[in-house]
Amino acid sequence: MSSTIHFCFSIFTLAILTIFTISNALGSGSTIAIISNTTTVCGIVAGKSSQRIECYHQGQLIQVEPNVSYQSISGGNSFFCGLRSGGFALQCWDTDVVFNSSFQPKRIHYNNSDPLSDVSVGGSQVCALGSVTKNVYCWRGEKSGKSQFMSPSYELEFFSVTSGHGFSCGVSRNNSRVVCWGESTFGGVIEEGFSNYSMLSLVAGYSHACGLNSSGSLVCKGNNDSGQLDVPSDGAFEFSEIALGVKHSCAIRLKNGLVECWGGGDKGMEFASNVIQNESFESVAAGLDFTCGLTTGNFSLICWGPGWFDKGKSTSDIPLPTIVPGPCVQTSCRTCGTYPNSETLCAGSGTICKTCAIQLPLPWIPPFPSSSPPTSSNTARDERFLAFVIVGSVGAFAGICTIIYCVFAGVCRFLCKISRKVEEAPSEGDNVETISAPTGAPNVPPSRSSSIKQHSLRALERQKSGPSLKQADKPEKFSLAELSAATANFSPENIIGSGSFGMVYKGKLSDGREVAIKRGGTRLRPKKFKEKESAFESELALLSRLHHKHLVGLVGYCKENDERLLVYEYMSNGSLHDHLHSKKNVEKDSSILNSWKVRIRIALDAARGIEYLHNYAVPPIIHRDIKSSNILLDSNWTARVSDFGLSLMGPEADREFMSTKAVGTVGYIDPEYYVLNVLTAKSDVYGMGVVLLELLTGKKAVFRDEEEGAGPTGVVEYAVSEISAGELSRVLDMRIGLPKAIEVQAVELVAYTALHCVNLEGKERPTMTEVAANLERALALCEEAHAGLSNSAYTVNDG
């Protein structure tokens, strides 16, 4: 019965959402954005072949690169981000630096299988919503001085996300409750304030948030030191677009498109509605202490407020081109229709769908010879408002009827019966509507009937695809029983290794997939359990968003009581450490790795994986435990880096990061990091240098020379002096033997690269990009493909 009521409540919520949607705030996606610290205003330009971004920055116009189409943008304190059309890529720009008359782009996300539907920039963080998984992913702005910004649990699904100063919030798809996260206490205050409300929408300011509850009333919670929570009225569905700053709030009245602002403390009059009392707006966005709006008349931007730099005027027209009032999409606008002349605004590359709430004010329509101008704009507005009232009344009536029927459970039972019948029917996918918004049109809400059909469609997909079907890139959640069965109750015979927080078992899932299952130790003391929990959360957070051919892929996880398990792709050829140092591989020719070409290729694979972590993951990631046992080999002998339990989202490759405690593995840990507790990406370079020496010598990172009866020796001290003296041949692994004539230069290049990687000073070590470049050249030399390569090509200086 409870599930039936929940299902009916969901239908009611969707019905209301078809009537009203709001999305603009300090930290929410729109077609306009404000970057407060640099007084920059940006918009997505209309009437061009690509809906590019253009900005007005301290008195000058800046065309943002790359010149491609975007569906939404959002601004923070000193940077802004744009979501590419289609949602597959997210790029950000720092507005503190203008280079070659533009801002320099940095791509922080790329994923074709789970495109993003919304972007939200706060003070120093950016969060985005996956359109397939409905998970929220967050990243830290590069100038924040901190390593990462937490994302909510992968078990939570949202239909909206918004960000403020040091916190972000979303509205849960499960129960329409507000969930907030981040390091700021404002987030907790806001979540508590909304704890008794079911919300249709939410937008955040610096330290407060406002949204529409299920009855259509505007509710604000959080900090109220300047009256920013004092909504002037609370009539149902009175407001549409909302924008929140530090101490003020603004919203567009649905009836006439006029903006009303409140709060602002002693500067409240500079935000007041009489400043722009005769102007109708499509949307508004807020900076910390000023507001900008997109006008209905001609889709131009107007800014006002005490923080706007043109203080000689109460308002200021921004000399940007015409801005699109919504994203240009390739799909038809079935729910609420299209903006008139939207094909012209999109330059023939799509259409703009109306947000259902915005029936008023009237969009701008250039005059055409065949049409007569209306005699009164007020008459047109009244007609549109009448249409809205009619549509709204029908929707509200439907919603009320739904609730009544849900209470008595009559219609709900009937709908469930229909749903079951549809589930049993043959699939007719072409005739089934879905509740997810079309790509590029995240603000188009679903219809009530489509939600029922989608419920059936999902059941059909489960029947057809079986348990292996999963949402793109979303880690699967397994039960402990499933994983116990997959490993024969975690039999010792299935142990294939150990990781940073537990044993690793080979397993076979019920659908036939072979996996590696890492299980954290059980019955641990509180301190050890905390460490295990930290390692678990670190790997889950990192691997869920990292996808690269030279990184081990995460399949799923299990979190039950004190059990913490991670499920990975199974690497059938084990670890590099086992192939180099296992007793089974003592004799020559007993392994495929007894070839200089193969060893160099494996080293290159690993270097490329680490290079990705340092240079292309956002924020950059420092692994902190690079070693041969964390380099695994798949069925094709491709090397992949694994075990991210100690990894940190860290600084850029050339910056330092203070760590409270140096961690790693003896023999591989960077001496500089161990002594000074100062971590940089060069610490991973040191570990990679040790791995290169292992590949060259066949010795463990720390080994005992049984013939001489000496104590433990490090491979670094064993090999570096010989390589430096030009006696490389004395330390090479004799299982392979001396390199052939065409391999000599390649092996020497690897040796000198290793030599510089293990330099005691991090600043003297190469970057992972340079290491990978040298290994690429070494491999090419082995293959004789580039035997005549110019001596001017990059090599590590061995002098």
C-alpha positions in Angstrom: 0.0 0.0 0.0 2.8 2.4 0.9 4.5 1.9 -2.5 1.2 2.5 -4.2 0.7 5.8 -2.4 4.3 6.7 -3.2 3.7 5.9 -6.9 0.6 8.1 -6.9 2.4 10.9 -5.1 5.1 10.8 -7.8 2.4 11.1 -10.5 1.0 14.1 -8.7 4.4 15.8 -8.4 5.0 15.2 -12.2 1.6 16.8 -12.9 2.5 19.9 -10.9 5.9 20.0 -12.6 4.2 20.3 -16.0 2.7 23.6 -14.7 5.8 25.2 -13.2 9.5 25.0 -13.3 12.2 27.5 -12.1 15.9 27.2 -12.6 17.9 30.5 -12.2 20.1 31.4 -9.2 23.5 32.4 -8.1 24.5 28.8 -8.8 22.1 27.3 -11.3 22.3 26.8 -15.1 20.7 29.3 -17.5 21.5 31.0 -20.7 23.0 33.9 -18.8 25.7 33.9 -16.0 27.3 36.4 -13.7 30.9 36.1 -12.3 30.9 38.4 -9.3 34.5 39.0 -8.4 35.4 40.2 -11.9 32.1 41.9 -12.7 31.6 39.7 -15.7 28.3 39.0 -17.4 28.0 36.2 -20.1 25.3 34.9 -22.3 24.6 32.3 -25.0 24.3 34.2 -28.2 21.3 33.9 -30.5 21.1 34.0 -34.3 24.5 32.4 -35.0 25.4 29.1 -36.6 26.6 27.9 -33.2 25.1 29.1 -29.9 28.5 30.3 -28.6 29.2 32.2 -25.4 30.0 35.9 -25.3 30.9 37.9 -22.2 31.0 41.6 -21.1 34.1 41.8 -18.9 35.1 45.1 -17.3 34.0 47.2 -20.2 35.1 45.0 -23.1 33.4 42.3 -25.1 35.0 38.8 -25.1 34.2 36.0 -27.4 34.7 32.8 -25.5 36.6 29.9 -27.0 35.9 27.3 -28.2 33.3 28.7 -30.6 30.8 25.8 -30.2 27.2 25.5 -29.1 26.2 25.5 -25.4 22.9 24.7 -23.8 23.5 26.4 -20.3 26.0 28.3 -18.4 26.5 29.1 -14.7 28.8 31.5 -12.8 30.6 31.7 -9.5 33.0 34.0 -7.7 35.8 34.1 -10.3 35.0 31.4 -12.9 32.0 30.1 -14.9 31.2 26.9 -16.6 29.3 26.0 -19.8 27.5 22.7 -20.7 28.0 21.8 -24.3 24.9 21.2 -26.4 23.9 17.6 -25.9 25.4 17.6 -22.4 28.4 15.4 -23.2 31.1 17.9 -22.2 31.5 20.5 -19.4 34.0 23.3 -19.8 35.0 26.1 -17.4 36.8 29.4 -17.7 38.7 31.5 -15.2 37.8 35.2 -15.7 40.7 36.6 -13.7 43.0 36.1 -16.7 42.3 37.3 -20.3 44.8 35.8 -22.8 44.6 36.6 -26.5 41.3 38.5 -26.0 39.6 35.5 -24.5 39.4 33.3 -21.4 41.3 30.0 -21.4 39.0 27.0 -21.4 39.5 23.9 -19.2 37.4 20.8 -19.9 36.5 19.1 -16.6 34.1 16.4 -17.9 33.5 14.4 -21.0 31.1 11.5 -21.2 28.9 10.4 -24.1 27.1 7.7 -22.3 25.7 9.8 -19.4 25.3 13.4 -20.7 24.7 16.1 -18.2 21.4 17.8 -18.0 22.2 20.8 -15.7 25.3 22.7 -14.4 25.5 24.6 -11.2 28.5 26.8 -10.1 28.8 28.0 -6.5 31.4 30.2 -4.9 34.3 27.8 -5.7 32.7 24.6 -6.8 30.8 23.2 -9.8 28.2 20.5 -9.7 26.3 18.8 -12.5 23.4 16.4 -12.9 23.7 13.2 -15.0 20.7 12.8 -17.3 20.9 9.0 -17.2 22.1 8.2 -13.7 20.4 11.2 -12.1 23.5 11.4 -9.8 25.1 14.7 -9.0 28.9 15.0 -9.7 30.9 17.9 -8.1 34.4 19.3 -8.7 36.4 22.0 -7.0 37.4 25.2 -8.7 41.1 25.3 -9.3 41.7 28.5 -7.3 39.9 27.3 -4.2 43.1 26.2 -2.5 41.5 22.9 -1.5 41.8 19.5 -3.1 38.2 18.4 -3.7 34.5 19.2 -3.2 32.4 16.3 -2.0 29.7 14.8 -4.1 26.5 13.3 -2.7 26.1 9.5 -2.4 25.7 7.6 -5.6 22.6 6.1 -4.0 20.8 9.4 -4.2 19.0 10.6 -7.4 18.0 14.2 -8.0 15.9 16.1 -10.5 17.7 19.5 -9.9 20.9 20.8 -8.4 22.0 24.3 -7.2 25.0 25.7 -5.5 25.8 28.5 -3.1 28.9 29.6 -1.1 30.6 26.3 0.0 27.5 24.2 -0.3 25.3 22.6 -2.9 21.8 21.3 -2.7 19.5 19.1 -4.8 15.8 18.0 -4.7 15.5 14.3 -4.4 13.7 12.3 -7.0 12.6 9.8 -4.3 10.7 12.1 -2.0 11.1 15.7 -3.2 13.1 16.6 -0.1 16.0 19.0 -0.1 19.5 17.4 0.4 22.6 19.6 0.9 26.3 18.8 1.1 29.6 20.6 1.3 31.9 22.1 4.0 29.8 25.3 4.7 27.3 25.2 7.6 24.8 27.1 5.5 24.0 23.8 3.7 23.0 22.1 6.9 20.8 25.1 8.0 19.1 25.2 4.6 18.4 21.4 4.6 17.0 21.6 8.1 14.8 24.6 7.1 13.3 22.7 4.2 13.0 19.4 6.1 9.2 19.6 6.4 8.6 20.6 2.8 8.1 18.6 -0.4 9.8 20.8 -3.1 9.1 21.3 -6.8 12.3 23.4 -7.2 15.2 25.0 -5.4 17.7 27.8 -6.1 20.6 28.9 -4.0 22.2 32.2 -3.1 25.3 32.9 -1.1 23.9 31.6 2.2 20.2 31.1 1.6 17.9 29.2 -0.8 14.4 29.6 -2.2 12.1 27.2 -3.9 8.5 26.3 -4.7 6.8 23.8 -2.4 4.2 21.3 -3.5 1.4 23.8 -3.0 3.1 26.4 -5.3 4.2 28.8 -2.5 7.6 30.4 -2.6 9.6 29.4 0.5 13.0 30.7 1.5 15.4 29.3 4.2 18.9 30.0 5.5 20.6 33.2 6.5 18.2 36.2 6.9 20.5 39.0 8.2 19.3 41.4 5.5 15.7 40.3 5.0 16.5 38.1 2.0 14.1 35.4 3.2 11.1 37.8 3.6 9.1 36.9 0.5 6.7 39.8 -0.2 3.7 37.4 -0.7 3.1 33.7 -0.8 0.4 33.2 -3.3 0.4 29.9 -5.1 2.4 30.0 -8.4 2.9 33.7 -8.1 6.6 33.7 -9.2 8.6 32.1 -11.9 12.4 32.7 -12.4 14.3 33.4 -9.2 17.8 34.8 -8.6 19.6 35.0 -5.2 22.7 37.0 -4.2 24.4 37.5 -0.8 21.8 39.7 0.8 19.0 40.0 -1.7 16.5 37.9 -3.6 14.7 38.6 -6.8 11.9 36.8 -8.7 9.9 37.3 -11.9 6.1 37.7 -11.4 4.3 35.1 -13.5 1.4 37.4 -14.4 3.3 40.2 -16.0 7.0 39.4 -16.2 8.0 42.2 -13.9 10.9 41.6 -11.4 10.4 42.0 -7.7 13.4 42.1 -5.3 13.6 42.0 -1.5 16.3 42.1 1.2 19.5 43.9 0.6 19.7 45.5 4.0 20.6 49.2 4.0 21.2 49.0 0.2 17.8 47.4 -0.4 16.5 50.4 -2.5 19.3 49.7 -5.1 17.8 46.3 -5.7 14.2 47.5 -5.4 11.6 46.8 -8.1 11.1 50.5 -8.9 14.6 50.5 -10.5 13.3 48.4 -13.3 9.6 48.8 -12.7 8.5 49.1 -16.4 10.6 46.3 -17.8 9.4 42.7 -18.5 12.0 39.9 -18.2 12.4 36.4 -19.4 15.0 35.3 -16.8 17.2 36.8 -14.1 20.6 35.9 -12.6 22.3 37.2 -9.5 25.8 38.1 -8.6 26.9 38.6 -5.0 25.5 42.1 -4.9 23.9 42.9 -8.3 21.3 41.3 -10.6 21.0 41.1 -14.4 17.9 40.2 -16.4 17.1 39.1 -19.9 14.4 41.4 -21.3 11.3 40.2 -23.0 11.3 43.0 -25.5 14.5 42.2 -27.4 16.4 39.6 -25.4 19.0 42.0 -24.3 20.6 42.2 -20.8 20.1 44.8 -18.1 22.0 44.9 -14.8 21.4 46.8 -11.6 22.4 46.9 -8.0 25.1 48.4 -5.7 27.8 45.9 -7.0 27.5 46.8 -10.6 30.5 48.7 -11.8 28.6 51.4 -13.7 27.5 53.1 -10.5 26.6 56.4 -12.3 23.4 54.8 -13.5 20.6 53.0 -11.7 20.5 50.4 -14.5 22.9 49.6 -17.3 22.2 48.0 -20.7 24.9 45.4 -21.5 26.2 45.7 -25.1 26.0 41.9 -25.7 24.3 40.6 -28.8 20.8 39.0 -28.6 20.8 36.2 -26.0 18.7 33.0 -26.5 15.9 32.6 -23.8 16.5 28.9 -23.6 18.7 26.1 -25.1 18.4 25.3 -28.8 17.3 21.6 -29.0 16.9 19.2 -31.9 13.7 17.7 -30.6 10.1 18.8 -30.9 8.6 20.8 -28.0 5.6 18.6 -27.3 4.8 19.7 -23.7 4.6 23.5 -23.7 5.3 24.6 -27.2 8.1 26.6 -28.8 9.1 30.2 -28.6 7.9 32.1 -31.7 10.7 32.7 -34.2 12.9 30.2 -32.2 14.3 28.8 -35.4 15.7 32.2 -36.3 17.1 32.6 -32.8 18.8 29.3 -33.2 19.9 30.1 -36.8 18.2 27.0 -38.1 20.1 24.6 -35.8 17.2 23.8 -33.5 14.2 25.2 -31.7 13.7 26.7 -28.2 11.1 25.1 -26.0 9.1 27.1 -23.6 9.4 26.4 -19.9 5.8 25.6 -18.9 5.8 28.3 -16.2 6.7 31.0 -18.7 3.5 31.6 -20.6 4.1 35.2 -19.8 5.6 37.6 -20.6 5.4 37.5 -24.4 8.5 36.6 -26.3 9.9 39.0 -28.8 8.6 38.4 -32.4 10.1 40.5 -35.2 7.4 42.0 -37.4 6.5 40.2 -40.6 4.7 41.8 -43.5 1.8 39.3 -43.4 1.0 39.9 -39.7 -0.7 42.8 -38.1 0.6 44.2 -34.9 -1.6 43.8 -31.8 -3.5 46.8 -30.8 -2.7 46.4 -27.2 0.1 44.6 -25.5 -2.0 44.4 -22.3 -4.7 42.6 -24.2 -2.1 40.0 -25.4 -0.8 39.6 -21.9 -4.3 39.1 -20.5 -5.0 36.5 -23.2 -1.8 34.6 -22.3 -2.6 34.8 -18.6 -6.1 33.5 -19.2 -4.5 30.6 -21.1 -2.2 30.0 -18.2 -5.1 30.1 -15.7 -7.0 27.5 -17.8 -4.0 25.2 -18.2 -3.1 25.6 -14.6 -6.6 25.0 -13.4 -6.8 21.8 -15.4 -3.4 20.6 -14.1 -4.3 21.5 -10.5 -7.7 19.8 -10.8 -5.9 16.7 -12.2 -3.5 16.8 -9.3 -6.2 17.1 -6.7 -8.1 14.3 -8.3 -5.0 12.2 -8.2 -4.5 12.8 -4.4 -8.1 12.0 -3.7 -7.9 8.7 -5.6 -4.6 7.9 -4.0 -6.2 8.2 -0.6 -8.9 5.8 -1.4 -6.4 3.7 -3.4 -9.0 3.0 -6.1 -7.5 4.5 -9.2 -4.0 3.6 -8.0 -4.9 -0.1 -8.0 -6.4 0.3 -11.4 -3.3 2.0 -12.8 -1.1 -0.6 -11.3 -3.1 -3.3 -13.0 -2.8 -1.5 -16.3 0.9 -1.1 -15.6 1.3 -4.8 -15.1 -0.6 -5.6 -18.3 1.7 -3.2 -20.2 4.7 -4.8 -18.7 3.6 -8.2 -20.0 2.8 -6.9 -23.5 5.3 -7.0 -26.4 7.7 -4.1 -26.5 6.6 -1.2 -28.8 9.5 1.2 -28.0 8.7 3.6 -30.8 5.3 4.4 -29.4 6.3 4.8 -25.7 7.1 8.3 -24.4 9.7 8.7 -21.7 9.7 11.0 -18.7 13.4 12.0 -19.2 13.9 15.4 -20.9 15.2 15.2 -24.5 18.9 15.8 -24.9 19.6 19.5 -24.7 16.2 20.3 -23.2 16.5 19.5 -19.5 13.8 21.9 -18.5 11.0 20.3 -20.4 9.0 18.6 -17.7 7.3 15.2 -18.2 3.6 14.5 -18.5 1.6 12.4 -16.2 0.8 9.8 -18.8 4.4 9.5 -19.9 5.5 8.7 -16.4 3.1 5.7 -16.3 4.4 4.5 -19.7 8.0 5.0 -18.6 7.3 2.9 -15.5 6.2 0.1 -17.8 9.1 0.6 -20.2 11.7 0.2 -17.5 10.0 -3.0 -16.4 10.1 -4.3 -19.9 13.8 -3.4 -20.2 14.5 -5.4 -17.0 12.8 -8.4 -18.4 14.5 -8.3 -21.8 18.0 -7.4 -20.6 18.3 -9.3 -17.4 20.4 -8.3 -14.4 23.4 -7.2 -16.3 21.7 -4.1 -17.6 22.9 -1.0 -15.8 22.8 2.7 -16.2 25.7 4.1 -18.1 28.8 4.6 -15.9 26.8 4.2 -12.7 28.4 1.7 -10.3 26.2 -1.2 -9.6 25.1 -1.9 -6.1 25.5 -5.5 -5.0 24.3 -7.3 -2.0 26.7 -9.1 0.3 25.0 -12.3 -0.5 25.6 -11.9 -4.2 29.3 -11.3 -3.8 29.6 -14.1 -1.3 28.1 -16.5 -3.8 30.4 -15.1 -6.5 33.5 -16.0 -4.4 32.4 -19.3 -2.9 31.9 -17.5 0.5 35.1 -15.7 0.1 37.1 -18.9 -0.1 40.9 -18.5 0.5 41.3 -20.3 -2.9 39.9 -17.3 -4.6 42.3 -14.8 -3.1 44.3 -13.2 -5.9 45.9 -10.3 -4.0 45.5 -7.5 -1.5 44.7 -3.8 -1.8 45.0 -0.7 0.4 42.2 -1.8 2.7 41.6 -5.5 2.2 41.9 -8.8 0.4 41.1 -9.2 -3.3 39.1 -12.2 -4.5 38.4 -13.6 -8.0 34.6 -13.9 -8.4 32.0 -14.9 -11.0 28.7 -13.0 -10.9 25.4 -14.7 -11.6 25.3 -13.3 -15.1 28.7 -14.9 -15.9 30.9 -11.9 -15.6 34.4 -12.5 -14.1 35.3 -9.8 -11.5 37.8 -8.9 -8.9 36.2 -8.2 -5.5 38.1 -6.2 -2.9 36.8 -6.8 0.6 37.7 -4.6 3.6 38.7 -6.4 6.7 35.9 -7.2 9.2 35.9 -6.9 13.0 38.4 -4.0 12.9 39.1 -1.6 15.7 37.4 1.8 15.3 40.5 3.5 14.0 41.2 0.8 11.4 37.5 0.8 10.4 37.7 4.5 9.8 40.8 4.0 7.6 39.0 1.3 5.7 35.9 3.5 5.3 38.1 6.3 4.0 39.8 4.1 1.4 36.5 2.7 0.3 34.9 6.1 -0.2 38.0 7.3 -2.0 38.1 4.6 -4.5 34.3 4.7 -5.1 34.3 8.5 -5.6 37.3 8.4 -7.9 36.8 5.4 -10.0 33.1 6.2 -10.6 34.1 9.2 -12.6 37.4 8.0 -14.1 37.3 6.2 -17.5 40.5 5.5 -19.3 41.9 2.4 -21.0 44.9 2.3 -18.7 43.0 2.5 -15.4 41.2 -0.5 -13.9 37.4 0.0 -14.3 35.0 -0.1 -11.4 31.9 -2.4 -11.8 30.1 -1.8 -8.5 30.2 -1.8 -4.7 28.5 -3.2 -1.6 27.9 -1.4 1.6 26.1 -3.4 4.2 26.5 -2.9 8.0 30.3 -3.0 8.6 31.1 -4.6 5.2 32.7 -2.5 2.5 33.4 -4.2 -0.9 34.4 -2.9 -4.3 33.9 -4.8 -7.5 36.3 -4.3 -10.4 36.9 -5.6 -13.9 38.9 -8.8 -13.7 42.5 -8.5 -15.0 43.2 -12.1 -16.1 46.9 -11.7 -16.4 47.5 -10.5 -12.8 49.9 -7.9 -11.6 53.2 -6.7 -13.1 54.8 -7.5 -9.7 53.8 -11.2 -9.9 55.3 -11.6 -13.4 58.6 -9.9 -12.4 59.1 -11.5 -9.0 57.0 -14.6 -8.7 59.1 -17.8 -8.1 57.3 -19.3 -11.1 59.1 -16.8 -13.3 62.7 -17.5 -12.2 63.7 -19.3 -15.4 64.3 -17.5 -18.6 61.5 -17.6 -21.2 58.9 -18.5 -18.7 56.9 -15.3 -19.2 55.7 -13.1 -22.0 57.4 -10.3 -20.1 60.8 -11.6 -20.9 61.1 -9.2 -23.8 62.4 -5.6 -23.6 59.7 -4.5 -26.1 56.9 -5.9 -24.0 58.3 -4.4 -20.8 58.7 -1.0 -22.4 55.1 -1.2 -23.7 53.8 -2.0 -20.3 55.7 0.9 -18.8 54.2 3.2 -21.4 50.7 2.0 -20.6 51.1 2.7 -16.9 52.7 6.1 -17.6 49.7 7.1 -19.8 47.3 6.1 -17.0 49.2 8.2 -14.5 49.5 11.1 -16.9 45.7 11.0 -17.3 45.3 11.3 -13.5 47.7 14.2 -13.3 46.7 16.3 -16.4 43.2 15.4 -17.5 41.3 14.4 -14.4 39.6 17.4 -12.8 40.6 18.0 -10.1 43.9 16.4 -10.8 44.6 13.2 -8.9 47.7 12.0 -7.1 47.7 8.2 -6.8 50.2 8.1 -3.8 50.9 4.3 -4.2 52.4 3.7 -7.6 54.1 0.3 -7.5 54.3 -2.8 -9.6 51.6 -4.7 -7.7 49.2 -1.9 -8.5 49.9 -2.2 -12.3 47.6 -5.0 -13.6 47.5 -6.7 -16.9 44.3 -7.6 -18.8 43.7 -10.4 -21.2 45.5 -8.5 -24.0 48.5 -7.7 -21.7 47.5 -4.1 -21.6 48.6 -2.5 -18.4 46.2 -0.6 -16.1 46.8 1.3 -12.9 44.7 0.1 -9.9 44.1 0.7 -6.2 43.0 4.3 -5.5 42.4 3.8 -1.8 45.2 6.2 -0.9 44.7 8.7 -3.8 44.0 12.3 -3.3 42.3 14.9 -5.5 45.2 17.2 -5.4 46.8 20.3 -6.9 47.9 20.9 -10.4 51.1 19.0 -11.4 53.4 21.9 -10.5 51.8 22.8 -7.2 52.4 21.5 -3.6 49.9 19.9 -1.3 50.4 19.6 2.4 49.5 16.1 3.6 48.9 15.4 7.3 50.7 12.0 7.0 52.9 10.5 4.3 51.5 7.2 3.0 52.7 4.7 0.5 54.8 1.6 0.3 58.3 1.1 1.4 60.7 1.2 -1.5 58.3 3.3 -3.6 57.5 6.2 -1.4 59.0 9.6 -2.4 61.7 10.5 0.1 60.9 14.2 -0.1 57.3 13.5 0.6 58.2 11.1 3.5 60.4 13.6 5.2 58.6 16.9 4.5 55.0 15.7 4.2 54.8 17.9 1.1 53.0 16.0 -1.7 53.1 16.9 -5.4 52.4 14.9 -8.6 56.2 14.3 -8.7 55.7 11.8 -5.8 53.9 9.6 -8.3 56.8 10.1 -10.7 59.2 8.8 -8.1 57.1 5.6 -7.7 57.0 5.2 -11.5 60.8 5.5 -11.6 61.1 2.6 -9.1 58.8 0.6 -11.4 61.0 1.3 -14.3 64.0 0.1 -12.4 62.1 -3.1 -11.5 61.4 -3.6 -15.2 65.1 -3.1 -16.1 66.7 -5.1 -13.3 64.1 -7.7 -12.4 64.7 -6.8 -8.7 62.0 -6.0 -6.2 61.8 -2.4 -4.9 63.4 -3.7 -1.7 65.3 -7.0 -1.9 67.9 -9.2 -0.1 70.9 -10.4 -2.0 71.1 -14.0 -0.8 74.4 -14.7 -2.4 76.2 -11.9 -0.6 74.3 -12.4 2.6 73.7 -8.6 2.9 70.7 -6.9 4.5 67.8 -5.5 2.6 68.7 -3.3 -0.4 66.6 -0.8 -2.4 66.5 -1.1 -6.1 67.2 2.6 -6.3 70.5 2.4 -4.5 71.4 -0.8 -6.3 70.8 0.5 -9.9 71.3 4.3 -9.9 75.0 4.3 -9.2 75.7 1.7 -12.0 73.5 3.6 -14.5 75.2 6.9 -13.7 78.6 5.3 -14.2 77.6 4.0 -17.6 77.4 0.4 -16.4 73.8 -0.3 -17.3 74.6 -3.8 -18.5 75.7 -4.9 -15.0 72.2 -4.4 -13.5 69.9 -5.6 -16.4 67.6 -8.6 -15.8 69.5 -11.5 -17.2 66.3 -13.4 -17.8 66.0 -11.3 -20.9 69.7 -10.9 -21.5 71.4 -7.9 -23.1 69.3 -5.9 -25.5 69.7 -6.5 -29.2 71.4 -3.9 -31.3 68.1 -2.2 -32.2 67.0 -2.3 -28.6 70.1 -0.8 -26.9 69.2 2.8 -27.4 65.6 2.1 -26.3 66.7 0.4 -23.0 69.2 3.2 -22.3 66.5 5.8 -22.8 64.3 3.9 -20.2 67.2 3.7 -17.8 68.1 7.4 -17.9 64.4 8.3 -17.6 64.2 6.1 -14.5 67.4 7.8 -13.2 65.8 11.2 -13.3 62.4 10.0 -12.0 64.1 8.9 -8.7 65.9 12.1 -8.2 65.8 13.1 -4.5 64.4 16.6 -5.3 60.9 16.6 -6.9 61.6 19.7 -8.9 64.4 17.8 -10.7 62.2 15.0 -11.8 60.4 15.0 -15.2 56.6 15.3 -15.4 54.5 12.2 -16.3 53.9 13.7 -19.8 57.7 13.8 -20.3 58.1 10.3 -19.0 55.4 9.0 -21.3 57.0 10.8 -24.3 60.3 9.2 -23.6 58.7 5.7 -23.3 56.9 6.3 -26.5 60.2 7.0 -28.2 61.8 4.0 -26.6 59.0 1.7 -27.9 59.3 3.2 -31.3 63.0 2.5 -31.3 62.4 -1.1 -30.4 60.0 -1.5 -33.2 62.4 0.1 -35.7 59.4 2.3 -36.8 61.3 5.5 -36.1 64.9 4.3 -36.2 65.9 7.6 -38.0 64.2 9.8 -35.4 65.9 13.2 -35.1 68.3 13.7 -32.2 66.3 16.9 -31.5 63.4 14.9 -30.1 62.9 15.3 -26.4 65.1 13.1 -24.1 65.9 13.4 -20.5 69.2 15.2 -19.9 71.5 12.7 -18.3 74.2 15.2 -17.4 
